[in-house]
Amino acid sequence: MGHRLSKIYTRTGDAGTTGLGDGSRASKDSARIHALGDVDELNTLLGVLLGVGVPAEMAAAVLEIQHDLFDLGGELSIPGSSLLAANAVARLERLIDGYNEALPPLKEFVLPGGNAAAAACHVARAVCRRAERAIVAISAATLVSEPTLRYINRLSDLLFVLARVLARAQGGQEVMWDRSRFAPSAD
């Protein structure tokens, strides 16, 4: 295989359009490009999460997810294509079930934080939800595979569970929303 990025700047996007994987061009402010950007930002945040440091088993899962997100981005870049592995959603569900099994049930909402890794994971979760909204938006106008929609939804669930696990790592704790702060006054 030749060099895929032998030249970094091409000048083809100077007029506000960018090339898609199928050779067509799209406005850089189109819904499809917003969705691609959100998926790219999510992938970048997963790289930050890995840089902060997570257990080796979790790091391997996150690296696999980064590859999945490249495939998902390819699907968004080539309208009508299907590149995400058939077992990708099931793999996420197994990870969710495995990590969630050791967590106590929630009685309150979790506030983002706990430690640097958990906070990075919460940021990735929030961007994943934005990417999901963007993908759903383009699915109203063009074909987006059902596995892609399911994958991005499950991924935000997994990131929430991973954030909980990371917040509790090494004796840490999750930060819970304190509903008593808003108790009705006696006046």
KADA-V531523 format. One record per pair of residues at least 4 apart in sequence whose C-alpha atoms are under 6 Angstrom apart, sorted by the first residue. I is the first residue (numbers start at 1). J is the second residue. D is the distance in Angstrom with one decimal. If there is no record, write none. Layout:
BEGIN
((I:J:D) (I:J:D))
END
This chain:
BEGIN
((13:17:5.1) (13:18:5.2) (16:27:5.9) (16:28:5.6) (17:26:5.3) (17:27:4.3) (17:28:5.1) (18:25:5.4) (18:26:5.5) (19:24:5.9) (19:25:4.4) (20:24:5.4) (20:25:5.7) (20:77:5.0) (21:77:5.0) (21:78:4.9) (22:78:5.2) (28:33:5.9) (35:131:5.8) (35:134:4.9) (35:135:5.7) (36:73:5.9) (38:131:4.9) (39:131:5.7) (42:124:5.7) (42:127:5.8) (43:66:5.7) (45:124:5.6) (49:120:5.6) (52:117:5.8) (54:59:5.9) (69:73:6.0) (71:83:5.5) (71:84:5.3) (72:84:5.8) (75:81:5.2) (75:82:5.7) (75:83:5.8) (80:143:5.6) (89:151:5.2) (96:100:5.8) (96:158:5.2) (97:101:5.9) (109:176:5.8) (109:177:5.4) (110:175:5.9) (110:176:4.6) (110:177:5.9) (111:175:5.3) (111:176:5.5) (111:177:5.9) (112:119:5.7) (112:122:5.8) (113:118:5.9) (113:119:4.4) (114:118:5.9) (114:167:4.7) (114:174:5.3) (114:175:5.9) (115:167:5.8) (118:163:4.4) (118:166:5.0) (118:167:5.1) (121:163:5.3) (124:128:6.0) (125:156:5.1) (125:159:5.4) (128:156:5.6) (132:152:5.9) (139:143:5.7) (139:144:5.3) (147:151:5.8) (151:155:6.0) (167:172:5.7) (167:173:5.4) (167:174:5.3) (168:172:4.4) (168:173:4.5))
END
